[in-house]
Amino acid sequence: MTDRLKLAFVGCGAIARFHLDGIQGHEPRIDVTALVDLDQDKAQGFAEETGGRVFTSLDTALAEGDFDAVDIMLPHDLHEEAAIQCLEAGKHVLLEKPMAPSIDACDRILAAAKKSPCVFMVAENSQYWPEILEAKRHIESGAIGDIITARAAFIYAFDDYWFKEARPWRYEKGRTGGGIAIDGGSHWIRPLRMWMGELKEAVGVLGHPLDKMEGESLARALFRFESGATAIFDAMMIDTTFAPEPWWRVTGTKGELTINAGLDGSNLWLWDKEHPEGKELFASAGYTESFGPELSDFTSAILEGTELAAGPEHAVGELRAALAIYRSVESGKWEQVWE
Ligand SMILES: NC(=O)c1ccc[n+]([C@@H]2O[C@H](COP(=O)([O-])OP(=O)(O)OC[C@H]3O[C@@H](n4cnc5c(N)ncnc54)[C@H](O)[C@@H]3O)[C@@H](O)[C@H]2O)c1
């Protein structure tokens, strides 16, 4: 087996920049040898940096390109077809979250992955976010005692960076599968699962304060975990000014951990009897630091046969949580996440 991985970017939009920065800063074993995008200029921009070959269709890239793995970064409604096509062509597949907009589509992708000898991974970068991993270590070492509850607050003043007019698909429910709970919300739900174990059920309400967005731009939900512990999931993307607030707060019998974060960095704080004013435990560039380790996990699984930090079946959990919230809005009741 070779010690290098030839990778094709399939979709060269906003998140591709973060993936390439992660590779350049963290994963020297990857050569990006193909760049696929309907928009040739976008692919060309990355080709100039990587030396890879430009393609404007996945069909042509699979027929003529030189790569062993693909990193699929397409709108959600295109995930299923592209992932299955690449798995059937014998490529290892890294697929941006969510796996697909519906459980049926996820099941079809998982079935194709089971038939393939290749690695299939869903890219959920919060699995590798330094403060979240550091919080997990402190929780496991008993820093805050037994977890009682937590709050994940995806509170994001509307900023068109991820939602530029060039990406109108993110406003369309038919293309994303819903709204912010299914989309950015996954990055707030995964850490709760990492710290508190598996989700059992959810109940919530949705709102639409952002006129442009067809799906919800407000989701406020309660989660109950298999352990019996509960957490609040708050997701708000509104064109307003928010007061500062931790993105995560984990409350235990001995104290609390909080993570304050933004796209430009994050920090982890401990609050307990010895530190009633709080103590900073860790700080880093945060979110942007998560993509390098994510790409490394995928690369090591292919080149060394190591186990993924989170397998693809596990990665359906965030989608299931969002769908359970949506169902609960209809039923007015708690809904099972893994029904
Ligand atoms: N991990 C994160 O923090 C994070 C952040 C943003 C987006 N994402 C995910 O990344 C994925 C892409 O999101 P984005 O914000 O980069 O979107 P984007 O719209 O910026 O990029 C998508 C790209 O796909 C191209 N494209 C569309 N149809 C195509 C086709 N048929 N063939 C080839 N190229 C095609 C578009 O031209 C565009 O360049 C989504 O799954 C999204 O949820 C993850």
The ligand as a Tripos MOL2 file, in Angstrom:
@<TRIPOS>MOLECULE
LIG
   44    48     1     0     0
SMALL
NO_CHARGES

@<TRIPOS>ATOM
      1 N1        -18.3680   21.5290    8.5160 N.am      1 LIG1
      2 C1        -18.8320   22.7510    8.4040 C.2       1 LIG1
      3 O1        -18.6370   23.5820    9.2730 O.2       1 LIG1
      4 C2        -19.6020   23.1420    7.1650 C.ar      1 LIG1
      5 C3        -19.7780   24.4970    6.8660 C.ar      1 LIG1
      6 C4        -20.4200   24.8260    5.6660 C.ar      1 LIG1
      7 C5        -20.8940   23.8400    4.8310 C.ar      1 LIG1
      8 N2        -20.7350   22.5300    5.1820 N.ar      1 LIG1
      9 C6        -21.2670   21.4630    4.3080 C.3       1 LIG1
     10 O2        -20.4700   21.4110    3.1190 O.3       1 LIG1
     11 C7        -21.2890   21.1030    2.0030 C.3       1 LIG1
     12 C8        -21.1270   22.2140    0.9730 C.3       1 LIG1
     13 O3        -21.4670   23.4670    1.5320 O.3       1 LIG1
     14 P1        -20.7900   24.8320    1.0340 P.3       1 LIG1
     15 O4        -21.1580   25.8760    2.0380 O.co2     1 LIG1
     16 O5        -19.3770   24.6270    0.6910 O.co2     1 LIG1
     17 O6        -21.6490   25.0820   -0.2950 O.3       1 LIG1
     18 P2        -21.2510   25.9260   -1.5930 P.3       1 LIG1
     19 O7        -22.5200   26.2270   -2.2920 O.co2     1 LIG1
     20 O8        -20.3450   27.0490   -1.2300 O.co2     1 LIG1
     21 O9        -20.3830   24.8800   -2.4550 O.3       1 LIG1
     22 C9        -20.9670   23.8410   -3.1970 C.3       1 LIG1
     23 C10       -20.2280   23.7480   -4.5210 C.3       1 LIG1
     24 O10       -20.7680   22.6590   -5.2570 O.3       1 LIG1
     25 C11       -20.7980   23.0300   -6.6340 C.3       1 LIG1
     26 N3        -21.7690   22.1840   -7.3180 N.ar      1 LIG1
     27 C12       -23.1190   22.2330   -7.2480 C.ar      1 LIG1
     28 N4        -23.6500   21.2390   -7.9880 N.ar      1 LIG1
     29 C13       -22.6240   20.5380   -8.5220 C.ar      1 LIG1
     30 C14       -22.5330   19.3900   -9.3460 C.ar      1 LIG1
     31 N5        -23.6220   18.7530   -9.7850 N.pl3     1 LIG1
     32 N6        -21.3010   18.9530   -9.7050 N.ar      1 LIG1
     33 C15       -20.1870   19.5870   -9.2790 C.ar      1 LIG1
     34 N7        -20.2150   20.6960   -8.4800 N.ar      1 LIG1
     35 C16       -21.4140   21.1440   -8.1090 C.ar      1 LIG1
     36 C17       -21.1800   24.5020   -6.6140 C.3       1 LIG1
     37 O11       -20.7990   25.1540   -7.8360 O.3       1 LIG1
     38 C18       -20.3950   25.0070   -5.4080 C.3       1 LIG1
     39 O12       -19.1150   25.4930   -5.7550 O.3       1 LIG1
     40 C19       -22.6940   20.9240    2.5560 C.3       1 LIG1
     41 O13       -22.9030   19.5620    2.8560 O.3       1 LIG1
     42 C20       -22.6810   21.7290    3.8440 C.3       1 LIG1
     43 O14       -23.6170   21.3230    4.8180 O.3       1 LIG1
     44 C21       -20.0830   22.1680    6.3200 C.ar      1 LIG1
@<TRIPOS>BOND
     1     1     2 1
     2     2     3 2
     3     2     4 1
     4     4     5 ar
     5     4    44 ar
     6     5     6 ar
     7     6     7 ar
     8     7     8 ar
     9     8     9 1
    10     8    44 ar
    11     9    10 1
    12     9    42 1
    13    10    11 1
    14    11    12 1
    15    11    40 1
    16    12    13 1
    17    13    14 1
    18    14    15 2
    19    14    16 1
    20    14    17 1
    21    17    18 1
    22    18    19 2
    23    18    20 1
    24    18    21 1
    25    21    22 1
    26    22    23 1
    27    23    24 1
    28    23    38 1
    29    24    25 1
    30    25    26 1
    31    25    36 1
    32    26    27 ar
    33    26    35 ar
    34    27    28 ar
    35    28    29 ar
    36    29    30 ar
    37    29    35 ar
    38    30    31 1
    39    30    32 ar
    40    32    33 ar
    41    33    34 ar
    42    34    35 ar
    43    36    37 1
    44    36    38 1
    45    38    39 1
    46    40    41 1
    47    40    42 1
    48    42    43 1
@<TRIPOS>SUBSTRUCTURE
     1 LIG1         1 GROUP 0 **** ****
